[in-house]
Amino acid sequence: MKTTDLAKVRNTLWAAADELRANSKLTPVQYRNPVLGLVFLAYAENRFEAVRGEIEATASARNPATIADYKAKSVLYVPAESRLSYLNDLPEGDDIGKAVDEAIKAIEAANPELKDILPRGYQKLEPELDLLSAWR
């Protein structure tokens, strides 16, 4: 994800938060974690992609890139299903809340130091409050 894409994500998330504040029954406390969780996914993917080319360029069939290679660069390993770009490309009608919760679980599995730290509960949001819909 490019820096310009990250700025677009940030602006879109703020607009989504404004929409939630104005047009939903949720309080800011209720939608704060989901919005911040998506900001985290965007940031983590941006950092991951910044070093991915370098790490994969030094990898080989005998010595493939590992999670440790990313951690050596002070970057979280972001599995494909945890990337905001992947979530954004899910087909209409998919359970986005479930996909985001699964993305968070996959990041925690790849980065055990984050276990039980990242926000959850995206499935609890009303389906019409699809926070990713603005990117489609």
N, CA, C and O atoms as a MOPAC input file, in Angstrom:
PM7 MOZYME 1SCF
protein

 N      0.85100 1    -1.16400 1     0.00000 1
 C      0.00000 1     0.00000 1     0.00000 1
 C      0.90000 1     1.23100 1     0.00000 1
 O      1.80500 1     1.34200 1     0.82700 1
 N      0.65800 1     2.13700 1    -0.90700 1
 C      1.46100 1     3.35500 1    -1.03000 1
 C      1.03600 1     4.38500 1     0.01700 1
 O     -0.04500 1     4.29500 1     0.59800 1
 N      1.90400 1     5.35500 1     0.24000 1
 C      1.60900 1     6.39700 1     1.21300 1
 C      0.35300 1     7.15800 1     0.82700 1
 O     -0.44200 1     7.51800 1     1.69500 1
 N      0.16300 1     7.40900 1    -0.46500 1
 C     -1.04700 1     8.10800 1    -0.89900 1
 C     -2.27800 1     7.26200 1    -0.61700 1
 O     -3.33300 1     7.79300 1    -0.27000 1
 N     -2.14600 1     5.94000 1    -0.76600 1
 C     -3.26100 1     5.04700 1    -0.43800 1
 C     -3.55400 1     5.09300 1     1.05500 1
 O     -4.71300 1     5.05800 1     1.46800 1
 N     -2.50700 1     5.17000 1     1.85600 1
 C     -2.68600 1     5.23500 1     3.30300 1
 C     -3.41300 1     6.52400 1     3.69200 1
 O     -4.25900 1     6.51500 1     4.58700 1
 N     -3.08900 1     7.61900 1     3.03000 1
 C     -3.79400 1     8.87900 1     3.29400 1
 C     -5.26100 1     8.75700 1     2.90800 1
 O     -6.13500 1     9.26800 1     3.60800 1
 N     -5.52900 1     8.08700 1     1.80500 1
 C     -6.91800 1     7.86500 1     1.38000 1
 C     -7.65300 1     7.00900 1     2.40800 1
 O     -8.80800 1     7.28000 1     2.73800 1
 N     -6.98300 1     5.98200 1     2.90800 1
 C     -7.58000 1     5.11900 1     3.92700 1
 C     -7.91700 1     5.94100 1     5.16400 1
 O     -9.01200 1     5.82900 1     5.71400 1
 N     -6.97400 1     6.76200 1     5.59600 1
 C     -7.18800 1     7.58300 1     6.78900 1
 C     -8.39000 1     8.50900 1     6.58800 1
 O     -9.25500 1     8.60800 1     7.45800 1
 N     -8.44100 1     9.18300 1     5.44100 1
 C     -9.55000 1    10.09400 1     5.17300 1
 C    -10.88100 1     9.35300 1     5.09900 1
 O    -11.89900 1     9.84000 1     5.59100 1
 N    -10.86600 1     8.18100 1     4.48500 1
 C    -12.08500 1     7.38700 1     4.36300 1
 C    -12.56200 1     6.91300 1     5.72700 1
 O    -13.76000 1     6.92000 1     6.01000 1
 N    -11.62200 1     6.50200 1     6.57100 1
 C    -12.00900 1     6.04400 1     7.90400 1
 C    -12.58100 1     7.18000 1     8.74300 1
 O    -13.53600 1     6.97700 1     9.49200 1
 N    -12.00800 1     8.36600 1     8.62300 1
 C    -12.56600 1     9.50000 1     9.35800 1
 C    -13.97200 1     9.81000 1     8.85700 1
 O    -14.86800 1    10.11200 1     9.64600 1
 N    -14.16000 1     9.73200 1     7.54000 1
 C    -15.49800 1     9.96700 1     6.99000 1
 C    -16.47500 1     8.89800 1     7.48400 1
 O    -17.62500 1     9.20300 1     7.79900 1
 N    -16.01300 1     7.64100 1     7.55200 1
 C    -16.86100 1     6.56300 1     8.05700 1
 C    -17.21200 1     6.80400 1     9.52400 1
 O    -18.34700 1     6.57200 1     9.94100 1
 N    -16.24600 1     7.26600 1    10.29700 1
 C    -16.51400 1     7.55800 1    11.71100 1
 C    -17.53600 1     8.67800 1    11.83600 1
 O    -18.42400 1     8.61800 1    12.68600 1
 N    -17.41400 1     9.70700 1    10.98900 1
 C    -18.41100 1    10.77700 1    11.00000 1
 C    -19.79100 1    10.24800 1    10.64000 1
 O    -20.79100 1    10.63300 1    11.24400 1
 N    -19.83700 1     9.36500 1     9.65400 1
 C    -21.10400 1     8.75600 1     9.23500 1
 C    -21.69600 1     7.92900 1    10.38100 1
 O    -22.89900 1     7.99000 1    10.63800 1
 N    -20.87000 1     7.17900 1    11.04800 1
 C    -21.33800 1     6.38700 1    12.18500 1
 C    -21.87800 1     7.27900 1    13.29400 1
 O    -22.91000 1     6.99100 1    13.90000 1
 N    -21.17400 1     8.34600 1    13.54100 1
 C    -21.59200 1     9.26300 1    14.60700 1
 C    -22.95200 1     9.88200 1    14.27800 1
 O    -23.80600 1    10.03000 1    15.15300 1
 N    -23.13900 1    10.23500 1    13.02100 1
 C    -24.35700 1    10.93800 1    12.63600 1
 C    -25.54200 1    10.01200 1    12.36100 1
 O    -26.68600 1    10.37600 1    12.63200 1
 N    -25.27900 1     8.82400 1    11.82900 1
 C    -26.37800 1     8.01300 1    11.30300 1
 C    -26.50100 1     6.61600 1    11.89000 1
 O    -27.12800 1     5.74900 1    11.28200 1
 N    -25.92800 1     6.38400 1    13.03600 1
 C    -26.09600 1     5.07400 1    13.64900 1
 C    -26.47100 1     5.25800 1    15.11200 1
 O    -26.38900 1     6.35700 1    15.66100 1
 N    -26.87100 1     4.18900 1    15.71100 1
 C    -27.23200 1     4.21800 1    17.13200 1
 C    -26.00600 1     3.98900 1    18.01100 1
 O    -26.10200 1     3.99400 1    19.23900 1
 N    -24.86100 1     3.79100 1    17.37600 1
 C    -23.65300 1     3.51200 1    18.12900 1
 C    -23.05900 1     4.78000 1    18.72700 1
 O    -23.15900 1     5.86400 1    18.15300 1
 N    -22.44800 1     4.62000 1    19.87900 1
 C    -21.71700 1     5.72800 1    20.48500 1
 C    -20.27500 1     5.66800 1    19.98200 1
 O    -19.83600 1     4.61700 1    19.51600 1
 N    -19.53700 1     6.75800 1    20.06500 1
 C    -18.13300 1     6.71600 1    19.64700 1
 C    -17.32100 1     5.61400 1    20.32900 1
 O    -16.41200 1     5.04600 1    19.72400 1
 N    -17.64500 1     5.31500 1    21.57600 1
 C    -16.93600 1     4.24900 1    22.28500 1
 C    -17.17100 1     2.89800 1    21.60700 1
 O    -16.28400 1     2.04500 1    21.60300 1
 N    -18.35700 1     2.70000 1    21.03700 1
 C    -18.68400 1     1.43100 1    20.39800 1
 C    -18.01900 1     1.26600 1    19.03700 1
 O    -17.66900 1     0.14500 1    18.66700 1
 N    -17.83500 1     2.33600 1    18.28700 1
 C    -17.20700 1     2.18500 1    16.97500 1
 C    -15.73800 1     2.58500 1    16.94700 1
 O    -15.07300 1     2.42800 1    15.92400 1
 N    -15.23200 1     3.09400 1    18.05200 1
 C    -13.82600 1     3.50700 1    18.12000 1
 C    -12.88400 1     2.35000 1    17.80300 1
 O    -12.01100 1     2.49100 1    16.94700 1
 N    -13.04100 1     1.21500 1    18.47100 1
 C    -12.12600 1     0.09700 1    18.26400 1
 C    -12.16000 1    -0.44800 1    16.84000 1
 O    -11.10000 1    -0.70600 1    16.27000 1
 N    -13.34000 1    -0.63300 1    16.24400 1
 C    -13.32300 1    -1.10200 1    14.84800 1
 C    -12.60600 1    -0.13600 1    13.90700 1
 O    -11.84800 1    -0.56900 1    13.03900 1
 N    -12.83600 1     1.15400 1    14.06800 1
 C    -12.17300 1     2.13200 1    13.20200 1
 C    -10.66600 1     2.10700 1    13.45100 1
 O     -9.88400 1     2.08900 1    12.50100 1
 N    -10.25800 1     2.10700 1    14.70200 1
 C     -8.82900 1     2.06400 1    15.01700 1
 C     -8.19100 1     0.75800 1    14.55100 1
 O     -7.04000 1     0.74600 1    14.11500 1
 N     -8.93900 1    -0.34000 1    14.64400 1
 C     -8.43200 1    -1.61800 1    14.14300 1
 C     -8.15400 1    -1.58000 1    12.65600 1
 O     -7.15300 1    -2.13300 1    12.20000 1
 N     -9.02600 1    -0.93500 1    11.89000 1
 C     -8.79800 1    -0.82000 1    10.44900 1
 C     -7.62400 1     0.11000 1    10.14700 1
 O     -6.86200 1    -0.12900 1     9.21000 1
 N     -7.48100 1     1.16400 1    10.93900 1
 C     -6.30700 1     2.03300 1    10.78600 1
 C     -5.04100 1     1.21600 1    11.05100 1
 O     -4.05500 1     1.33800 1    10.32500 1
 N     -5.07400 1     0.38200 1    12.09600 1
 C     -3.93000 1    -0.47800 1    12.39300 1
 C     -3.61600 1    -1.39600 1    11.21000 1
 O     -2.45500 1    -1.51700 1    10.81900 1
 N     -4.64000 1    -2.04700 1    10.63100 1
 C     -4.41300 1    -2.94900 1     9.49800 1
 C     -3.79000 1    -2.20300 1     8.32400 1
 O     -2.89300 1    -2.72500 1     7.66200 1
 N     -4.25800 1    -0.98700 1     8.06300 1
 C     -3.69800 1    -0.19300 1     6.96400 1
 C     -2.23200 1     0.15100 1     7.24400 1
 O     -1.38600 1     0.03200 1     6.35800 1
 N     -1.93500 1     0.57400 1     8.46400 1
 C     -0.56500 1     0.92800 1     8.84200 1
 C      0.35300 1    -0.29300 1     8.78300 1
 O      1.45800 1    -0.22100 1     8.24500 1
 N     -0.11000 1    -1.40700 1     9.33700 1
 C      0.71100 1    -2.62300 1     9.34300 1
 C      1.01000 1    -3.08100 1     7.91900 1
 O      2.13800 1    -3.47100 1     7.61900 1
 N      0.01400 1    -3.03800 1     7.04500 1
 C      0.24800 1    -3.43300 1     5.65400 1
 C      1.21800 1    -2.48000 1     4.96600 1
 O      2.08200 1    -2.91500 1     4.20500 1
 N      1.07900 1    -1.19600 1     5.22600 1
 C      1.98100 1    -0.21200 1     4.62200 1
 C      3.43400 1    -0.48400 1     5.02000 1
 O      4.32400 1    -0.48600 1     4.16900 1
 N      3.66800 1    -0.71200 1     6.30400 1
 C      5.03800 1    -1.00500 1     6.77600 1
 C      5.54100 1    -2.32400 1     6.20900 1
 O      6.70100 1    -2.42900 1     5.81100 1
 N      4.67100 1    -3.33200 1     6.16900 1
 C      5.01900 1    -4.64900 1     5.64400 1
 C      5.43500 1    -4.54300 1     4.17100 1
 O      6.46700 1    -5.08400 1     3.77200 1
 N      4.64000 1    -3.85600 1     3.38400 1
 C      4.92600 1    -3.72600 1     1.95200 1
 C      6.19500 1    -2.91700 1     1.69500 1
 O      6.86000 1    -3.11800 1     0.67900 1
 N      6.53400 1    -2.00900 1     2.60200 1
 C      7.73600 1    -1.18600 1     2.44200 1
 C      9.01600 1    -2.02100 1     2.46300 1
 O     10.00100 1    -1.65600 1     1.82100 1
 N      9.01100 1    -3.13300 1     3.19000 1
 C     10.20800 1    -3.97100 1     3.28600 1
 C     10.06900 1    -5.29700 1     2.53900 1
 O     11.05300 1    -6.01400 1     2.35700 1
 N      8.87800 1    -5.61600 1     2.11500 1
 C      8.61700 1    -6.91800 1     1.49300 1
 C      9.49500 1    -7.17300 1     0.26600 1
 O     10.06700 1    -8.25500 1     0.13900 1
 N      9.61000 1    -6.20100 1    -0.63300 1
 C     10.42500 1    -6.37900 1    -1.83000 1
 C     11.87300 1    -6.66600 1    -1.49400 1
 O     12.49400 1    -7.54600 1    -2.09000 1
 N     12.40000 1    -5.93800 1    -0.55600 1
 C     13.79000 1    -6.12900 1    -0.12100 1
 C     14.00000 1    -7.52600 1     0.47400 1
 O     14.98100 1    -8.20000 1     0.16000 1
 N     13.08800 1    -7.94300 1     1.31900 1
 C     13.21900 1    -9.25400 1     1.96900 1
 C     13.06900 1   -10.37500 1     0.95500 1
 O     13.84600 1   -11.33000 1     0.96100 1
 N     12.07900 1   -10.26600 1     0.08800 1
 C     11.86100 1   -11.32300 1    -0.90300 1
 C     12.97200 1   -11.36800 1    -1.95200 1
 O     13.22700 1   -12.42100 1    -2.53600 1
 N     13.63500 1   -10.23500 1    -2.19700 1
 C     14.74400 1   -10.21000 1    -3.15900 1
 C     15.93900 1   -11.00700 1    -2.64700 1
 O     16.70500 1   -11.55600 1    -3.44000 1
 N     16.10000 1   -11.07200 1    -1.33900 1
 C     17.23100 1   -11.81400 1    -0.77800 1
 C     16.87700 1   -13.26800 1    -0.46900 1
 O     17.74700 1   -14.05700 1    -0.10000 1
 N     15.60300 1   -13.62000 1    -0.62000 1
 C     15.16400 1   -14.99400 1    -0.35100 1
 C     15.44800 1   -15.88300 1    -1.55700 1
 O     15.62400 1   -15.40100 1    -2.67600 1
 N     15.48700 1   -17.17800 1    -1.30600 1
 C     15.68800 1   -18.15300 1    -2.38000 1
 C     14.84900 1   -19.39000 1    -2.06600 1
 O     14.22600 1   -19.48000 1    -1.00800 1
 N     14.84500 1   -20.32400 1    -2.98300 1
 C     14.09300 1   -21.56500 1    -2.75900 1
 C     14.64500 1   -22.31700 1    -1.55000 1
 O     13.89000 1   -22.92600 1    -0.79300 1
 N     15.95600 1   -22.27000 1    -1.37500 1
 C     16.58600 1   -22.95900 1    -0.23800 1
 C     16.45300 1   -22.18000 1     1.06200 1
 O     16.44100 1   -22.75500 1     2.15000 1
 N     16.35500 1   -20.86800 1     0.93200 1
 C     16.28400 1   -19.99700 1     2.10000 1
 C     15.13900 1   -18.98800 1     1.90400 1
 O     15.38400 1   -17.81000 1     1.64000 1
 N     13.88400 1   -19.45800 1     2.03500 1
 C     12.74400 1   -18.55700 1     1.80000 1
 C     12.61700 1   -17.50600 1     2.90100 1
 O     13.14100 1   -17.66300 1     4.00400 1
 N     11.90900 1   -16.44100 1     2.56700 1
 C     11.65000 1   -15.38300 1     3.54700 1
 C     10.81100 1   -15.95300 1     4.69100 1
 O      9.91400 1   -16.76800 1     4.47300 1
 N     11.11400 1   -15.51600 1     5.89400 1
 C     10.39600 1   -15.99100 1     7.08000 1
 C      9.84700 1   -14.80800 1     7.87000 1
 O     10.18000 1   -13.65100 1     7.61200 1
 N      9.01600 1   -15.12800 1     8.81800 1
 C      8.48300 1   -14.10100 1     9.70600 1
 C      9.62400 1   -13.40400 1    10.44200 1
 O      9.57500 1   -12.19600 1    10.67600 1
 N     10.64100 1   -14.16400 1    10.80100 1
 C     11.79800 1   -13.59200 1    11.51200 1
 C     12.51400 1   -12.53300 1    10.68200 1
 O     13.05000 1   -11.57100 1    11.23100 1
 N     12.52600 1   -12.70600 1     9.35000 1
 C     13.15200 1   -11.70600 1     8.48400 1
 C     12.44200 1   -10.36200 1     8.60200 1
 O     13.08900 1    -9.31500 1     8.61000 1
 N     11.12100 1   -10.38900 1     8.69400 1
 C     10.35400 1    -9.15100 1     8.83800 1
 C     10.57600 1    -8.54700 1    10.22300 1
 O     10.72100 1    -7.33200 1    10.36600 1
 N     10.60200 1    -9.40000 1    11.23200 1
 C     10.81200 1    -8.90300 1    12.59100 1
 C     12.20500 1    -8.29800 1    12.74700 1
 O     12.40100 1    -7.36600 1    13.52700 1
 N     13.17500 1    -8.83700 1    11.99600 1
 C     14.52700 1    -8.28200 1    12.03400 1
 C     14.54900 1    -6.85200 1    11.49300 1
 O     15.43800 1    -6.06700 1    11.82200 1
 N     13.56800 1    -6.52800 1    10.66600 1
 C     13.43700 1    -5.16700 1    10.11100 1
 C     12.46500 1    -4.32600 1    10.93500 1
 O     12.07300 1    -3.23900 1    10.51300 1
 N     12.07500 1    -4.82800 1    12.11200 1
 C     11.13000 1    -4.15400 1    13.01400 1
 C      9.76500 1    -3.94300 1    12.36400 1
 O      9.13800 1    -2.89500 1    12.51900 1
 N      9.32300 1    -4.96600 1    11.63200 1
 C      8.04500 1    -4.90900 1    10.93700 1
 C      7.23200 1    -6.14500 1    11.32000 1
 O      7.77100 1    -7.24900 1    11.40100 1
 N      5.95200 1    -5.95400 1    11.55100 1
 C      5.07200 1    -7.08900 1    11.81300 1
 C      4.86600 1    -7.87700 1    10.53200 1
 O      4.77900 1    -7.30300 1     9.44700 1
 N      4.79100 1    -9.18000 1    10.66000 1
 C      4.44000 1    -9.99800 1     9.50100 1
 C      2.92200 1    -9.91200 1     9.33500 1
 O      2.17100 1   -10.15400 1    10.28000 1
 N      2.48500 1    -9.56700 1     8.13300 1
 C      1.06200 1    -9.41600 1     7.85700 1
 C      0.65600 1   -10.48300 1     6.84000 1
 O      0.96500 1   -10.35700 1     5.65500 1
 N     -0.03800 1   -11.53800 1     7.29800 1
 C     -0.48600 1   -12.58000 1     6.36400 1
 C     -1.40200 1   -11.98800 1     5.28600 1
 O     -2.03300 1   -10.95400 1     5.50100 1
 N     -1.46800 1   -12.63900 1     4.14900 1
 C     -2.26200 1   -12.12900 1     3.01900 1
 C     -3.70200 1   -11.82600 1     3.42400 1
 O     -4.24900 1   -10.79700 1     3.02600 1
 N     -4.32100 1   -12.70400 1     4.20600 1
 C     -5.71800 1   -12.50700 1     4.58300 1
 C     -5.91400 1   -11.40900 1     5.61900 1
 O     -7.04900 1   -11.08000 1     5.96600 1
 N     -4.81600 1   -10.83900 1     6.11900 1
 C     -4.89500 1    -9.75900 1     7.10500 1
 C     -4.61000 1    -8.39400 1     6.49400 1
 O     -4.62200 1    -7.37900 1     7.19100 1
 N     -4.36200 1    -8.37300 1     5.22300 1
 C     -4.05300 1    -7.10100 1     4.56400 1
 C     -5.34600 1    -6.37800 1     4.21800 1
 O     -6.29900 1    -6.97700 1     3.71900 1
 N     -5.35800 1    -5.10000 1     4.48800 1
 C     -6.55100 1    -4.30900 1     4.21600 1
 C     -6.90300 1    -4.35800 1     2.73000 1
 O     -8.08000 1    -4.32900 1     2.37100 1
 N     -5.90100 1    -4.43200 1     1.87500 1
 C     -6.17400 1    -4.52800 1     0.43900 1
 C     -6.92900 1    -5.81700 1     0.11500 1
 O     -7.79900 1    -5.81500 1    -0.75600 1
 N     -6.61300 1    -6.90600 1     0.79600 1
 C     -7.33800 1    -8.16700 1     0.60600 1
 C     -8.78800 1    -8.01900 1     1.08200 1
 O     -9.72200 1    -8.41300 1     0.38300 1
 N     -8.96200 1    -7.45100 1     2.26700 1
 C    -10.30400 1    -7.27400 1     2.81000 1
 C    -11.14400 1    -6.37700 1     1.91500 1
 O    -12.33600 1    -6.61600 1     1.72000 1
 N    -10.51900 1    -5.35900 1     1.38200 1
 C    -11.21900 1    -4.43800 1     0.50000 1
 C    -11.69700 1    -5.12500 1    -0.78000 1
 O    -12.72100 1    -4.74100 1    -1.34700 1
 N    -10.96800 1    -6.12700 1    -1.23000 1
 C    -11.30400 1    -6.81800 1    -2.47600 1
 C    -12.29000 1    -7.97300 1    -2.28800 1
 O    -12.62000 1    -8.65800 1    -3.25600 1
 N    -12.76300 1    -8.19900 1    -1.06800 1
 C    -13.74400 1    -9.26200 1    -0.85500 1
 C    -15.02400 1    -8.93200 1    -1.61000 1
 O    -15.39000 1    -7.76200 1    -1.72200 1
 N    -15.70200 1    -9.93600 1    -2.12200 1
 C    -16.93500 1    -9.68900 1    -2.88600 1
 C    -18.04100 1    -9.09200 1    -2.01600 1
 O    -18.10600 1    -9.32000 1    -0.80700 1
 N    -18.90700 1    -8.32000 1    -2.67600 1
 C    -20.09600 1    -7.79300 1    -2.00600 1
 C    -20.87000 1    -8.95700 1    -1.39700 1
 O    -20.94700 1   -10.03100 1    -1.99500 1
 N    -21.42200 1    -8.76000 1    -0.25600 1
 C    -22.22200 1    -9.80200 1     0.37100 1
 C    -21.43900 1   -10.68900 1     1.31800 1
 O    -22.03700 1   -11.38300 1     2.14000 1
 N    -20.10200 1   -10.68600 1     1.22500 1
 C    -19.31400 1   -11.46000 1     2.18400 1
 C    -19.48200 1   -10.86400 1     3.58100 1
 O    -19.78200 1    -9.67900 1     3.72600 1
 N    -19.28900 1   -11.68400 1     4.59000 1
 C    -19.37600 1   -11.21900 1     5.97000 1
 C    -18.07700 1   -10.48600 1     6.30900 1
 O    -17.09900 1   -11.09700 1     6.73900 1
 N    -18.08400 1    -9.18300 1     6.11100 1
 C    -16.88800 1    -8.36400 1     6.31700 1
 C    -16.46000 1    -8.38600 1     7.78300 1
 O    -15.26700 1    -8.44900 1     8.08100 1
 N    -17.42200 1    -8.33600 1     8.69000 1
 C    -17.08800 1    -8.38100 1    10.11800 1
 C    -16.32200 1    -9.63200 1    10.47700 1
 O    -15.32500 1    -9.57500 1    11.19700 1
 N    -16.78500 1   -10.76200 1     9.97500 1
 C    -16.09800 1   -12.03300 1    10.22900 1
 C    -14.71000 1   -12.02400 1     9.59600 1
 O    -13.75100 1   -12.49100 1    10.21000 1
 N    -14.59000 1   -11.49900 1     8.37700 1
 C    -13.29600 1   -11.45300 1     7.68900 1
 C    -12.29700 1   -10.57700 1     8.44600 1
 O    -11.11700 1   -10.91900 1     8.53300 1
 N    -12.75800 1    -9.45300 1     8.99200 1
 C    -11.85800 1    -8.56900 1     9.74900 1
 C    -11.45200 1    -9.24600 1    11.05500 1
 O    -10.28500 1    -9.18300 1    11.44200 1
 N    -12.38900 1    -9.88700 1    11.73400 1
 C    -12.03300 1   -10.61500 1    12.95700 1
 C    -11.01300 1   -11.72000 1    12.65900 1
 O    -10.07500 1   -11.92400 1    13.43000 1
 N    -11.19500 1   -12.42500 1    11.55300 1
 C    -10.24000 1   -13.46400 1    11.14800 1
 C     -8.88300 1   -12.85300 1    10.79600 1
 O     -7.84200 1   -13.44400 1    11.08600 1
 N     -8.89100 1   -11.67900 1    10.17800 1
 C     -7.63600 1   -10.99200 1     9.84600 1
 C     -6.85700 1   -10.65100 1    11.11200 1
 O     -5.63700 1   -10.81200 1    11.16500 1
 N     -7.57400 1   -10.17700 1    12.12800 1
 C     -6.93300 1    -9.85100 1    13.40300 1
 C     -6.34600 1   -11.11000 1    14.03600 1
 O     -5.22300 1   -11.08500 1    14.54000 1
 N     -7.09900 1   -12.20800 1    14.01300 1
 C     -6.60500 1   -13.47300 1    14.56600 1
 C     -5.35400 1   -13.94000 1    13.82600 1
 O     -4.42100 1   -14.43900 1    14.45400 1
 N     -5.32000 1   -13.78600 1    12.50200 1
 C     -4.16000 1   -14.22300 1    11.71400 1
 C     -2.92100 1   -13.38100 1    12.03100 1
 O     -1.81400 1   -13.91500 1    12.08800 1
 N     -3.09200 1   -12.09100 1    12.23600 1
 C     -1.95300 1   -11.23900 1    12.61500 1
 C     -1.43200 1   -11.66800 1    13.98300 1
 O     -0.22100 1   -11.74800 1    14.19100 1
 N     -2.34600 1   -11.94500 1    14.91800 1
 C     -1.91600 1   -12.38500 1    16.24900 1
 C     -1.21100 1   -13.73400 1    16.18700 1
 O     -0.26100 1   -13.96900 1    16.93300 1
 N     -1.66400 1   -14.61900 1    15.31000 1
 C     -1.01000 1   -15.92000 1    15.18100 1
 C      0.41200 1   -15.76800 1    14.63400 1
 O      1.32200 1   -16.48000 1    15.05900 1
 N      0.60000 1   -14.84800 1    13.69800 1
 C      1.92200 1   -14.63000 1    13.10400 1
 C      2.82500 1   -13.79800 1    14.01500 1
 O      4.05000 1   -13.86500 1    13.91100 1
 N      2.22000 1   -13.02000 1    14.90200 1
 C      2.95200 1   -12.12700 1    15.79900 1
 C      2.43200 1   -12.32600 1    17.22200 1
 O      1.64800 1   -11.51500 1    17.71600 1
 N      2.86900 1   -13.41200 1    17.88800 1
 C      2.31300 1   -13.76400 1    19.20400 1
 C      2.41000 1   -12.64900 1    20.25500 1
 O      1.66000 1   -12.65600 1    21.23200 1
 N      3.30500 1   -11.71800 1    20.06400 1
 C      3.42500 1   -10.62400 1    21.03100 1
 C      2.18100 1    -9.72800 1    21.01500 1
 O      1.99400 1    -8.92600 1    21.93000 1
 N      1.33600 1    -9.84900 1    20.00200 1
 C      0.10500 1    -9.06400 1    19.91600 1
 C     -1.12500 1    -9.80600 1    20.43800 1
 O     -2.23400 1    -9.27300 1    20.39500 1
 N     -0.93800 1   -11.01600 1    20.92400 1
 C     -2.05300 1   -11.85100 1    21.36400 1
 C     -2.94900 1   -11.09600 1    22.33800 1
 O     -2.48200 1   -10.58100 1    23.35300 1
 N     -4.22500 1   -11.03700 1    22.02300 1
 C     -5.25700 1   -10.40800 1    22.84400 1
 C     -5.07500 1    -8.90400 1    23.05800 1
 O     -5.64200 1    -8.33800 1    23.99300 1
 N     -4.29300 1    -8.25900 1    22.20200 1
 C     -4.10400 1    -6.81200 1    22.30000 1
 C     -4.95200 1    -6.08100 1    21.26600 1
 O     -5.48500 1    -5.00500 1    21.53800 1
 N     -5.07100 1    -6.67000 1    20.08400 1
 C     -5.76400 1    -6.00300 1    18.98200 1
 C     -7.27400 1    -6.03500 1    19.17600 1
 O     -7.81300 1    -6.97300 1    19.76400 1
 N     -7.95700 1    -5.00000 1    18.67500 1
 C     -9.41400 1    -4.93400 1    18.84600 1
 C    -10.13400 1    -6.03200 1    18.08100 1
 O     -9.67700 1    -6.47800 1    17.02900 1
 N    -11.24300 1    -6.45200 1    18.61300 1
 C    -12.09700 1    -7.47100 1    17.98600 1
 C    -13.53900 1    -7.00500 1    18.06700 1
 O    -13.83600 1    -5.90800 1    18.54100 1
 N    -14.42800 1    -7.87300 1    17.58900 1
 C    -15.84400 1    -7.58000 1    17.70700 1
 C    -16.45300 1    -6.94900 1    16.47300 1
 O    -17.51600 1    -6.33300 1    16.55400 1
 N    -15.80700 1    -7.09000 1    15.34900 1
 C    -16.34400 1    -6.51000 1    14.11900 1
 C    -17.65900 1    -7.17400 1    13.72200 1
 O    -18.51900 1    -6.53200 1    13.11900 1
 N    -17.82100 1    -8.44700 1    14.05300 1
 C    -19.04700 1    -9.16000 1    13.71900 1
 C    -20.23800 1    -8.63500 1    14.50800 1
 O    -21.38400 1    -8.84800 1    14.11300 1
 N    -19.98200 1    -7.95900 1    15.60500 1
 C    -21.06200 1    -7.43600 1    16.43200 1
 C    -21.69100 1    -6.17900 1    15.84800 1
 O    -22.79600 1    -5.79600 1    16.23200 1
 N    -20.98100 1    -5.53000 1    14.91100 1
 C    -21.53100 1    -4.32800 1    14.29000 1
 C    -22.68100 1    -4.70500 1    13.36700 1
 O    -22.70700 1    -5.79400 1    12.79500 1
 N    -23.61100 1    -3.80400 1    13.23500 1
 C    -24.72900 1    -4.03300 1    12.33500 1
 C    -24.18900 1    -4.20100 1    10.91600 1
 O    -23.28400 1    -3.46400 1    10.52600 1
 N    -24.71100 1    -5.14300 1    10.13300 1
 C    -24.20000 1    -5.38300 1     8.77900 1
 C    -24.18900 1    -4.13900 1     7.89800 1
 O    -23.30400 1    -3.99300 1     7.05500 1
 N    -25.14800 1    -3.25000 1     8.07500 1
 C    -25.18200 1    -2.04500 1     7.23700 1
 C    -24.07300 1    -1.05900 1     7.58800 1
 O    -23.88800 1    -0.06800 1     6.88100 1
 N    -23.33800 1    -1.31100 1     8.65500 1
 C    -22.22800 1    -0.44700 1     9.04200 1
 C    -20.90400 1    -0.99500 1     8.53300 1
 O    -19.91900 1    -1.04700 1     9.27000 1
 N    -20.88700 1    -1.39500 1     7.30100 1
 C    -19.68300 1    -1.94300 1     6.66700 1
 C    -18.64900 1    -0.82500 1     6.53000 1
 O    -18.76700 1     0.03300 1     5.65400 1
 N    -17.64600 1    -0.83900 1     7.39200 1
 C    -16.64300 1     0.21800 1     7.39000 1
 C    -15.73900 1     0.18200 1     6.15700 1
 O    -15.06000 1     1.16600 1     5.86500 1
 N    -15.72000 1    -0.92500 1     5.44000 1
 C    -14.87500 1    -1.02500 1     4.24300 1
 C    -15.60700 1    -0.60900 1     2.97200 1
 O    -14.98700 1    -0.51300 1     1.91300 1
 N    -16.90100 1    -0.36400 1     3.05400 1
 C    -17.68700 1    -0.10500 1     1.85100 1
 C    -17.21700 1     1.12500 1     1.09800 1
 O    -17.40600 1     1.19800 1    -0.11600 1
 N    -16.62700 1     2.07100 1     1.75300 1
 C    -16.19200 1     3.29500 1     1.08200 1
 C    -15.06400 1     3.04700 1     0.08700 1
 O    -14.84800 1     3.86700 1    -0.80600 1
 N    -14.33400 1     1.92900 1     0.21800 1
 C    -13.24200 1     1.63400 1    -0.70500 1
 C    -13.70800 1     0.88100 1    -1.93300 1
 O    -12.95100 1     0.74700 1    -2.89500 1
 N    -14.89500 1     0.40200 1    -1.92400 1
 C    -15.37800 1    -0.42600 1    -3.04400 1
 C    -15.76400 1     0.41200 1    -4.22000 1
 O    -16.19000 1    -0.12100 1    -5.24500 1

